[in-house]
Each structure stands twice: as structure tokens, then as C-alpha cells.
Amino acid sequence: MTKDLIPQTMKLSIHPGEWYFGNEYESLYTVLGSCVALSVWHPTLKIGGLCHYLLPVQPGHLRERGVEGRYGKTALGLLKSSMLRYAPLTDYQLGLFGGCDSFRNNVSHHSIGKQNILFAQHWLRDENLQLTQMDVGGAISRSLTMEILTGTISVKHYPI
């Protein structure tokens, strides 16, 4: 028998490089610039979460440990594993947010934000998943609040 998670009346702030999945909190909150957040919510189970990553993949010259959430490749994998413990991926509602176009990467001519968006979109395509909500790109930063019981997501825009 598994223990049911019971929502509390608390807000959890998700900082860059962090991720969360569960229902111990009433809401999740994050602030995004060029970073990207992928939100997930299960309408029947009333469980969800999000990851907030800084770059698509860990640069090859870095071998840091304990920073898995900073990179889309590992953050999305961790979130996926948590989701699959409760239901098939296609049962979830997903949202993609952030990816502000603030700095350009001279190597690829895409901003870091655009690279983060493209990475998430490719991951979603590879997993055969569709978004129910998206607010990405542009020259704005965002704050995001996700209500766990309803799946409601509120996004505020801020000029940079």
C-alpha cells in the first residue's frame, strides 16, 4: 500500500536548477529569464510539479555532481521518472514557460533561451507529448505560479 500525498497550504519556490513533483504543497512558484520551466499536472490524481533548468545539456568540460536539475536533459528525465510512478506520461497536462531572448550565443546564433525552448520541444516530440499551455520567448522575464489542486497556472510578464 502506498501512502497518499496530502496537499498542504504552503507555497514552494523552485529556484534555477531545482525541480519538484508531488502534492505536499498548495502551489509552486518560480521566476524565469532565459531558463525554461516545464510544468506537469495530473487532473485526476491532483499531483504535479515542474522543473526549472538553465541550459539544455551540461557542457562537456564541466563534470559537476549534484547539479542534475540545472540541465534540461537530466531535469526532464528526473521529472519523467517521477511522473511515471503515478501514471502514463500522456495522462498529464504539460506547460512550457520561459526562454527569454536576453543573450545571444555566438556559436549557434540562438539565444540561450531559444536553445532551452528548442530542447524542451524536441524532448516533448520524442516522448510523443502535447502541451496544453505555452508562454515562451520574447524579451520578457516571467514569474509563474502553479496551483497543485487545480493545475491552474498564472504567468506574469516583466520587461527586461
LUMNUTOR-60929 format. One record per residue: residue number from 1; chain; x, y, z of N, C-alpha, C in turn. Coordinates in nm, 4 decimals. Layout:
BEGIN
<NUM, 'A', <X, Y, Z>, <X, Y, Z>, <X, Y, Z>>
...
//
This chain:
BEGIN
<1, 'A', <0.0847, -0.1173, 0.0000>, <0.0000, 0.0000, 0.0000>, <0.0895, 0.1241, 0.0000>>
<2, 'A', <0.0564, 0.2207, -0.0864>, <0.1344, 0.3426, -0.0916>, <0.0660, 0.4514, -0.0111>>
<3, 'A', <0.1453, 0.5342, 0.0459>, <0.0924, 0.6452, 0.1242>, <0.0476, 0.7563, 0.0302>>
<4, 'A', <-0.0762, 0.8032, 0.0455>, <-0.1249, 0.9139, -0.0356>, <-0.0611, 1.0426, 0.0122>>
<5, 'A', <-0.0249, 1.1266, -0.0837>, <0.0289, 1.2577, -0.0507>, <-0.0878, 1.3516, -0.0244>>
<6, 'A', <-0.0786, 1.4295, 0.0811>, <-0.1870, 1.5189, 0.1199>, <-0.1420, 1.6627, 0.1016>>
<7, 'A', <-0.2184, 1.7402, 0.0209>, <-0.1778, 1.8792, -0.0010>, <-0.1769, 1.9603, 0.1283>>
<8, 'A', <-0.0829, 2.0488, 0.1371>, <-0.0709, 2.1400, 0.2496>, <-0.1013, 2.2814, 0.1997>>
<9, 'A', <-0.1049, 2.3770, 0.2871>, <-0.1308, 2.5148, 0.2469>, <-0.0013, 2.5938, 0.2465>>
<10, 'A', <0.0906, 2.5515, 0.1612>, <0.2201, 2.6166, 0.1527>, <0.2582, 2.6364, 0.0065>>
<11, 'A', <0.3423, 2.7370, -0.0166>, <0.3966, 2.7619, -0.1498>, <0.5433, 2.7206, -0.1498>>
<12, 'A', <0.5836, 2.6496, -0.2533>, <0.7227, 2.6098, -0.2695>, <0.7831, 2.6910, -0.3830>>
<13, 'A', <0.8919, 2.7610, -0.3549>, <0.9643, 2.8338, -0.4585>, <1.0662, 2.7399, -0.5226>>
<14, 'A', <1.0595, 2.7297, -0.6537>, <1.1522, 2.6470, -0.7301>, <1.2559, 2.7411, -0.7899>>
<15, 'A', <1.3792, 2.7258, -0.7502>, <1.4886, 2.8112, -0.7965>, <1.5563, 2.7476, -0.9178>>
<16, 'A', <1.6359, 2.8255, -0.9920>, <1.7068, 2.7686, -1.1066>, <1.7847, 2.6432, -1.0673>>
<17, 'A', <1.7669, 2.5396, -1.1465>, <1.8352, 2.4134, -1.1207>, <1.7592, 2.3196, -1.0289>>
<18, 'A', <1.6392, 2.3587, -0.9871>, <1.5597, 2.2740, -0.8973>, <1.4388, 2.2178, -0.9716>>
<19, 'A', <1.3837, 2.1124, -0.9142>, <1.2616, 2.0544, -0.9674>, <1.1834, 1.9940, -0.8521>>
<20, 'A', <1.0531, 1.9754, -0.8752>, <0.9669, 1.9185, -0.7721>, <0.8540, 1.8433, -0.8406>>
<21, 'A', <0.8122, 1.7332, -0.7792>, <0.6926, 1.6606, -0.8223>, <0.6260, 1.6036, -0.6979>>
<22, 'A', <0.4969, 1.6271, -0.6822>, <0.4223, 1.5759, -0.5674>, <0.2963, 1.6569, -0.5456>>
<23, 'A', <0.2454, 1.6524, -0.4241>, <0.1315, 1.7373, -0.3873>, <0.1354, 1.7776, -0.2405>>
<24, 'A', <0.2551, 1.7848, -0.1860>, <0.2681, 1.8296, -0.0471>, <0.2488, 1.9801, -0.0330>>
<25, 'A', <0.2486, 2.0526, -0.1436>, <0.2367, 2.1977, -0.1398>, <0.1106, 2.2420, -0.2118>>
<26, 'A', <0.0586, 2.3553, -0.1706>, <-0.0596, 2.4117, -0.2355>, <-0.0239, 2.4691, -0.3721>>
<27, 'A', <0.0931, 2.5333, -0.3802>, <0.1332, 2.5940, -0.5069>, <0.2842, 2.5919, -0.5222>>
<28, 'A', <0.3258, 2.6053, -0.6474>, <0.4668, 2.6136, -0.6833>, <0.4892, 2.7491, -0.7486>>
<29, 'A', <0.6066, 2.8071, -0.7262>, <0.6360, 2.9399, -0.7783>, <0.7778, 2.9417, -0.8320>>
<30, 'A', <0.7990, 3.0097, -0.9453>, <0.9337, 3.0275, -0.9977>, <0.9409, 3.1551, -1.0795>>
<31, 'A', <1.0609, 3.2039, -1.0996>, <1.0872, 3.3225, -1.1814>, <1.1810, 3.2792, -1.2934>>
<32, 'A', <1.1465, 3.3183, -1.4165>, <1.2201, 3.2728, -1.5340>, <1.2718, 3.3888, -1.6178>>
<33, 'A', <1.3957, 3.3744, -1.6624>, <1.4527, 3.4628, -1.7635>, <1.4769, 3.3758, -1.8856>>
<34, 'A', <1.6040, 3.3481, -1.9158>, <1.6358, 3.2600, -2.0278>, <1.6144, 3.1129, -1.9918>>
<35, 'A', <1.5977, 3.0856, -1.8641>, <1.5694, 2.9490, -1.8196>, <1.4312, 2.9068, -1.8675>>
<36, 'A', <1.4068, 2.7771, -1.8636>, <1.2780, 2.7221, -1.9038>, <1.2220, 2.6380, -1.7903>>
<37, 'A', <1.0897, 2.6456, -1.7741>, <1.0200, 2.5584, -1.6794>, <0.9199, 2.4732, -1.7567>>
<38, 'A', <0.9188, 2.3451, -1.7264>, <0.8172, 2.2546, -1.7785>, <0.7292, 2.2181, -1.6607>>
<39, 'A', <0.5993, 2.2456, -1.6740>, <0.5048, 2.2102, -1.5679>, <0.4300, 2.0840, -1.6086>>
<40, 'A', <0.3946, 2.0034, -1.5096>, <0.3172, 1.8814, -1.5333>, <0.2097, 1.8717, -1.4257>>
<41, 'A', <0.0905, 1.8257, -1.4673>, <-0.0195, 1.8137, -1.3719>, <-0.1116, 1.7019, -1.4159>>
<42, 'A', <-0.1537, 1.6207, -1.3192>, <-0.2469, 1.5116, -1.3459>, <-0.3839, 1.5519, -1.2930>>
<43, 'A', <-0.4838, 1.5694, -1.3812>, <-0.6141, 1.6213, -1.3388>, <-0.6938, 1.5296, -1.2470>>
<44, 'A', <-0.6737, 1.4008, -1.2544>, <-0.7478, 1.3082, -1.1680>, <-0.6781, 1.2886, -1.0343>>
<45, 'A', <-0.5479, 1.2705, -1.0387>, <-0.4710, 1.2454, -0.9169>, <-0.4384, 1.3726, -0.8385>>
<46, 'A', <-0.4552, 1.4891, -0.9019>, <-0.4250, 1.6186, -0.8378>, <-0.2815, 1.6208, -0.7858>>
<47, 'A', <-0.1919, 1.5827, -0.8745>, <-0.0496, 1.5806, -0.8433>, <0.0244, 1.6458, -0.9599>>
<48, 'A', <0.1339, 1.7121, -0.9287>, <0.2058, 1.7783, -1.0366>, <0.3406, 1.8286, -0.9930>>
<49, 'A', <0.4013, 1.9049, -1.0812>, <0.5318, 1.9591, -1.0498>, <0.5873, 2.0394, -1.1641>>
<50, 'A', <0.7124, 2.0776, -1.1457>, <0.7815, 2.1479, -1.2526>, <0.9303, 2.1393, -1.2318>>
<51, 'A', <1.0022, 2.1571, -1.3421>, <1.1470, 2.1682, -1.3352>, <1.1854, 2.3028, -1.3951>>
<52, 'A', <1.2947, 2.3576, -1.3480>, <1.3437, 2.4894, -1.3896>, <1.4912, 2.4716, -1.4256>>
<53, 'A', <1.5171, 2.4593, -1.5570>, <1.6559, 2.4345, -1.5965>, <1.7189, 2.5548, -1.6656>>
<54, 'A', <1.8528, 2.5607, -1.6565>, <1.9303, 2.6745, -1.7059>, <1.9844, 2.6550, -1.8475>>
<55, 'A', <2.0251, 2.5338, -1.8796>, <2.0841, 2.5021, -2.0098>, <2.0326, 2.3665, -2.0560>>
<56, 'A', <2.0276, 2.3428, -2.1863>, <1.9792, 2.2135, -2.2351>, <2.0599, 2.0940, -2.1850>>
<57, 'A', <2.1928, 2.1022, -2.1944>, <2.2792, 1.9913, -2.1514>, <2.3983, 2.0473, -2.0760>>
<58, 'A', <2.4580, 1.9630, -1.9947>, <2.5764, 2.0034, -1.9201>, <2.6932, 2.0182, -2.0170>>
<59, 'A', <2.7626, 2.1334, -2.0139>, <2.8783, 2.1497, -2.1018>, <2.9796, 2.0371, -2.0799>>
<60, 'A', <3.0380, 1.9891, -2.1892>, <3.1294, 1.8751, -2.1834>, <3.2495, 1.8962, -2.0939>>
<61, 'A', <3.2932, 2.0208, -2.0771>, <3.4121, 2.0461, -1.9952>, <3.3799, 2.0516, -1.8454>>
<62, 'A', <3.2515, 2.0496, -1.8103>, <3.2121, 2.0505, -1.6687>, <3.1738, 1.9104, -1.6237>>
<63, 'A', <3.2202, 1.8710, -1.5104>, <3.1860, 1.7401, -1.4545>, <3.1381, 1.7553, -1.3109>>
<64, 'A', <3.0519, 1.8521, -1.2886>, <2.9976, 1.8737, -1.1540>, <2.8990, 1.7627, -1.1190>>
<65, 'A', <2.8931, 1.7302, -0.9949>, <2.7948, 1.6334, -0.9464>, <2.6915, 1.7072, -0.8623>>
<66, 'A', <2.5711, 1.6525, -0.8576>, <2.4664, 1.7111, -0.7755>, <2.4019, 1.8340, -0.8368>>
<67, 'A', <2.4178, 1.8531, -0.9672>, <2.3593, 1.9697, -1.0339>, <2.2642, 1.9264, -1.1458>>
<68, 'A', <2.2095, 1.8075, -1.1336>, <2.1290, 1.7485, -1.2400>, <2.0141, 1.8385, -1.2852>>
<69, 'A', <1.9530, 1.9101, -1.1922>, <1.8392, 1.9932, -1.2250>, <1.8731, 2.1164, -1.3064>>
<70, 'A', <1.9997, 2.1487, -1.3163>, <2.0401, 2.2671, -1.3928>, <2.0276, 2.2473, -1.5434>>
<71, 'A', <2.0254, 2.1225, -1.5875>, <2.0312, 2.0919, -1.7295>, <1.9057, 2.0172, -1.7742>>
<72, 'A', <1.8503, 2.0628, -1.8874>, <1.7256, 2.0061, -1.9373>, <1.7294, 1.8555, -1.9527>>
<73, 'A', <1.8386, 1.8037, -2.0044>, <1.8474, 1.6595, -2.0295>, <1.8221, 1.5787, -1.9025>>
<74, 'A', <1.8843, 1.6180, -1.7936>, <1.8665, 1.5413, -1.6696>, <1.7409, 1.5847, -1.5942>>
<75, 'A', <1.7091, 1.7146, -1.5945>, <1.5904, 1.7622, -1.5216>, <1.4630, 1.7003, -1.5790>>
<76, 'A', <1.4520, 1.6971, -1.7113>, <1.3333, 1.6378, -1.7735>, <1.3278, 1.4879, -1.7484>>
<77, 'A', <1.4431, 1.4233, -1.7452>, <1.4475, 1.2802, -1.7138>, <1.4027, 1.2508, -1.5715>>
<78, 'A', <1.4459, 1.3340, -1.4771>, <1.4053, 1.3167, -1.3373>, <1.2547, 1.3390, -1.3210>>
<79, 'A', <1.2034, 1.4418, -1.3858>, <1.0600, 1.4701, -1.3788>, <0.9802, 1.3557, -1.4417>>
<80, 'A', <1.0261, 1.3079, -1.5544>, <0.9601, 1.1955, -1.6229>, <0.9536, 1.0725, -1.5324>>
<81, 'A', <1.0637, 1.0386, -1.4689>, <1.0660, 0.9215, -1.3799>, <0.9638, 0.9348, -1.2679>>
<82, 'A', <0.9527, 1.0546, -1.2103>, <0.8555, 1.0769, -1.1032>, <0.7127, 1.0642, -1.1545>>
<83, 'A', <0.6868, 1.1195, -1.2717>, <0.5533, 1.1128, -1.3308>, <0.5111, 0.9683, -1.3551>>
<84, 'A', <0.6021, 0.8888, -1.4076>, <0.5704, 0.7505, -1.4435>, <0.5385, 0.6633, -1.3222>>
<85, 'A', <0.5795, 0.7058, -1.2037>, <0.5462, 0.6294, -1.0828>, <0.3969, 0.6349, -1.0529>>
<86, 'A', <0.3273, 0.7355, -1.1091>, <0.1851, 0.7542, -1.0801>, <0.0940, 0.7261, -1.1980>>
<87, 'A', <0.1390, 0.7555, -1.3206>, <0.0515, 0.7406, -1.4373>, <0.1338, 0.7510, -1.5654>>
<88, 'A', <0.0773, 0.7057, -1.6771>, <0.1464, 0.7237, -1.8055>, <0.1655, 0.8729, -1.8363>>
<89, 'A', <0.2716, 0.9050, -1.9062>, <0.3031, 1.0449, -1.9368>, <0.1887, 1.1158, -2.0084>>
<90, 'A', <0.1193, 1.0448, -2.0950>, <0.0126, 1.1068, -2.1742>, <-0.1098, 1.1446, -2.0905>>
<91, 'A', <-0.1163, 1.1016, -1.9660>, <-0.2275, 1.1385, -1.8772>, <-0.2092, 1.2773, -1.8158>>
<92, 'A', <-0.0926, 1.3351, -1.8312>, <-0.0615, 1.4640, -1.7680>, <-0.0873, 1.5803, -1.8632>>
<93, 'A', <-0.1184, 1.6945, -1.8038>, <-0.1248, 1.8202, -1.8774>, <0.0094, 1.8889, -1.8584>>
<94, 'A', <0.0668, 1.9376, -1.9682>, <0.2008, 1.9959, -1.9629>, <0.2018, 2.1398, -2.0116>>
<95, 'A', <0.2895, 2.2185, -1.9515>, <0.3081, 2.3570, -1.9923>, <0.4560, 2.3879, -2.0059>>
<96, 'A', <0.4871, 2.4793, -2.0966>, <0.6255, 2.5196, -2.1197>, <0.6338, 2.6714, -2.1096>>
<97, 'A', <0.7292, 2.7199, -2.0296>, <0.7369, 2.8624, -1.9987>, <0.8818, 2.9093, -1.9962>>
<98, 'A', <0.9023, 3.0374, -2.0266>, <1.0337, 3.0991, -2.0146>, <1.1062, 3.1095, -2.1465>>
<99, 'A', <1.2382, 3.1018, -2.1400>, <1.3194, 3.1090, -2.2598>, <1.3330, 3.2494, -2.3148>>
<100, 'A', <1.3451, 3.3457, -2.2279>, <1.3613, 3.4854, -2.2668>, <1.4812, 3.5014, -2.3603>>
<101, 'A', <1.4679, 3.5880, -2.4574>, <1.5731, 3.6117, -2.5560>, <1.6595, 3.7291, -2.5110>>
<102, 'A', <1.7388, 3.7073, -2.4059>, <1.8163, 3.8174, -2.3494>, <1.9625, 3.8192, -2.3915>>
<103, 'A', <2.0220, 3.7040, -2.4135>, <2.1634, 3.6971, -2.4503>, <2.1790, 3.6060, -2.5710>>
<104, 'A', <2.2672, 3.6402, -2.6606>, <2.2925, 3.5564, -2.7785>, <2.4190, 3.4735, -2.7564>>
<105, 'A', <2.4134, 3.3501, -2.8031>, <2.5287, 3.2614, -2.8010>, <2.5942, 3.2703, -2.9386>>
<106, 'A', <2.7162, 3.3198, -2.9468>, <2.7824, 3.3412, -3.0749>, <2.8056, 3.2132, -3.1542>>
<107, 'A', <2.8105, 3.0987, -3.0873>, <2.8376, 2.9731, -3.1565>, <2.7183, 2.9308, -3.2417>>
<108, 'A', <2.5983, 2.9355, -3.1874>, <2.4818, 2.8827, -3.2593>, <2.3908, 2.9914, -3.3148>>
<109, 'A', <2.4137, 3.1156, -3.2788>, <2.3293, 3.2278, -3.3216>, <2.1872, 3.2177, -3.2659>>
<110, 'A', <2.1669, 3.1315, -3.1695>, <2.0406, 3.1234, -3.0970>, <2.0682, 3.1692, -2.9547>>
<111, 'A', <1.9736, 3.2388, -2.8980>, <1.9897, 3.2775, -2.7580>, <1.9853, 3.1528, -2.6707>>
<112, 'A', <2.0349, 3.1653, -2.5507>, <2.0261, 3.0544, -2.4553>, <1.8797, 3.0190, -2.4333>>
<113, 'A', <1.7956, 3.1209, -2.4228>, <1.6531, 3.0966, -2.4056>, <1.5958, 3.0141, -2.5195>>
<114, 'A', <1.6294, 3.0489, -2.6426>, <1.5797, 2.9749, -2.7597>, <1.6309, 2.8311, -2.7576>>
<115, 'A', <1.7571, 2.8125, -2.7198>, <1.8123, 2.6768, -2.7104>, <1.7354, 2.5944, -2.6068>>
<116, 'A', <1.7024, 2.6578, -2.4934>, <1.6262, 2.5885, -2.3888>, <1.4873, 2.5497, -2.4380>>
<117, 'A', <1.4218, 2.6409, -2.5095>, <1.2883, 2.6129, -2.5643>, <1.2954, 2.4972, -2.6634>>
<118, 'A', <1.3906, 2.5052, -2.7579>, <1.4032, 2.4001, -2.8592>, <1.4316, 2.2642, -2.7964>>
<119, 'A', <1.5141, 2.2621, -2.6920>, <1.5438, 2.1352, -2.6260>, <1.4168, 2.0739, -2.5678>>
<120, 'A', <1.3377, 2.1542, -2.4980>, <1.2132, 2.1041, -2.4395>, <1.1159, 2.0580, -2.5478>>
<121, 'A', <1.1043, 2.1334, -2.6558>, <1.0138, 2.0956, -2.7642>, <1.0564, 1.9644, -2.8289>>
<122, 'A', <1.1859, 1.9438, -2.8464>, <1.2353, 1.8168, -2.9029>, <1.2081, 1.7020, -2.8063>>
<123, 'A', <1.2280, 1.7250, -2.6772>, <1.2010, 1.6218, -2.5770>, <1.0529, 1.5843, -2.5794>>
<124, 'A', <0.9663, 1.6846, -2.5839>, <0.8219, 1.6594, -2.5893>, <0.7849, 1.5788, -2.7143>>
<125, 'A', <0.8432, 1.6162, -2.8271>, <0.8166, 1.5436, -2.9521>, <0.8642, 1.3989, -2.9402>>
<126, 'A', <0.9855, 1.3785, -2.8876>, <1.0404, 1.2436, -2.8733>, <0.9569, 1.1577, -2.7794>>
<127, 'A', <0.8956, 1.2208, -2.6797>, <0.8111, 1.1482, -2.5832>, <0.6654, 1.1401, -2.6305>>
<128, 'A', <0.6367, 1.1992, -2.7473>, <0.5012, 1.1984, -2.8032>, <0.4003, 1.2713, -2.7136>>
<129, 'A', <0.4427, 1.3849, -2.6587>, <0.3593, 1.4606, -2.5653>, <0.3188, 1.5954, -2.6257>>
<130, 'A', <0.2006, 1.6407, -2.5885>, <0.1478, 1.7681, -2.6357>, <0.1376, 1.8659, -2.5187>>
<131, 'A', <0.1594, 1.9922, -2.5484>, <0.1447, 2.0973, -2.4473>, <-0.0008, 2.1432, -2.4403>>
<132, 'A', <-0.0450, 2.1743, -2.3184>, <-0.1764, 2.2358, -2.3016>, <-0.1628, 2.3855, -2.2783>>
<133, 'A', <-0.0418, 2.4306, -2.2465>, <-0.0181, 2.5731, -2.2232>, <0.1278, 2.6042, -2.2562>>
<134, 'A', <0.1497, 2.7218, -2.3196>, <0.2855, 2.7612, -2.3533>, <0.2952, 2.9135, -2.3518>>
<135, 'A', <0.4023, 2.9631, -2.2912>, <0.4324, 3.1063, -2.2888>, <0.5844, 3.1167, -2.2888>>
<136, 'A', <0.6430, 3.1284, -2.4083>, <0.7880, 3.1237, -2.4219>, <0.8402, 3.2366, -2.5107>>
<137, 'A', <0.9710, 3.2608, -2.4986>, <1.0416, 3.3533, -2.5849>, <1.0158, 3.4987, -2.5518>>
<138, 'A', <1.0520, 3.5847, -2.6452>, <1.0343, 3.7269, -2.6275>, <1.1418, 3.7876, -2.5397>>
<139, 'A', <1.1335, 3.9181, -2.5250>, <1.2309, 3.9920, -2.4438>, <1.1686, 4.0281, -2.3096>>
<140, 'A', <1.1133, 3.9273, -2.2425>, <1.0490, 3.9472, -2.1128>, <1.0897, 3.8367, -2.0171>>
<141, 'A', <1.0934, 3.8712, -1.8903>, <1.1081, 3.7667, -1.7896>, <0.9677, 3.7359, -1.7388>>
<142, 'A', <0.9557, 3.6272, -1.6663>, <0.8247, 3.5814, -1.6213>, <0.8316, 3.5314, -1.4778>>
<143, 'A', <0.7189, 3.5443, -1.4081>, <0.7011, 3.4710, -1.2838>, <0.5827, 3.3783, -1.3074>>
<144, 'A', <0.5895, 3.2623, -1.2461>, <0.4926, 3.1566, -1.2708>, <0.4455, 3.0994, -1.1386>>
<145, 'A', <0.3155, 3.0853, -1.1239>, <0.2584, 3.0188, -1.0073>, <0.1680, 2.9065, -1.0565>>
<146, 'A', <0.1855, 2.7891, -1.0008>, <0.1047, 2.6726, -1.0364>, <0.0322, 2.6234, -0.9121>>
<147, 'A', <-0.0998, 2.6141, -0.9219>, <-0.1826, 2.5616, -0.8129>, <-0.1936, 2.4099, -0.8304>>
<148, 'A', <-0.1505, 2.3354, -0.7308>, <-0.1459, 2.1893, -0.7426>, <-0.2859, 2.1262, -0.7488>>
<149, 'A', <-0.3816, 2.1730, -0.6718>, <-0.5137, 2.1096, -0.6711>, <-0.5912, 2.1290, -0.8008>>
<150, 'A', <-0.5693, 2.2409, -0.8694>, <-0.6467, 2.2710, -0.9898>, <-0.5640, 2.2646, -1.1178>>
<151, 'A', <-0.4327, 2.2714, -1.1058>, <-0.3479, 2.2764, -1.2233>, <-0.3416, 2.4130, -1.2880>>
<152, 'A', <-0.4084, 2.5105, -1.2276>, <-0.4100, 2.6461, -1.2822>, <-0.2712, 2.7074, -1.2776>>
<153, 'A', <-0.2330, 2.7690, -1.3880>, <-0.1022, 2.8335, -1.3963>, <-0.1227, 2.9806, -1.4279>>
<154, 'A', <-0.0631, 3.0664, -1.3455>, <-0.0670, 3.2103, -1.3668>, <0.0722, 3.2573, -1.4035>>
<155, 'A', <0.0806, 3.3363, -1.5094>, <0.2092, 3.3881, -1.5555>, <0.2018, 3.5403, -1.5577>>
<156, 'A', <0.3034, 3.6035, -1.5017>, <0.3167, 3.7490, -1.5077>, <0.4404, 3.7813, -1.5902>>
<157, 'A', <0.4319, 3.8868, -1.6718>, <0.5426, 3.9282, -1.7577>, <0.6082, 4.0532, -1.7029>>
<158, 'A', <0.7397, 4.0609, -1.7193>, <0.8175, 4.1761, -1.6751>, <0.9160, 4.2142, -1.7843>>
<159, 'A', <0.9209, 4.3414, -1.8252>, <1.0190, 4.3801, -1.9272>, <1.1610, 4.3692, -1.8721>>
<160, 'A', <1.2559, 4.3366, -1.9596>, <1.3947, 4.3278, -1.9148>, <1.4742, 4.4470, -1.9651>>
//
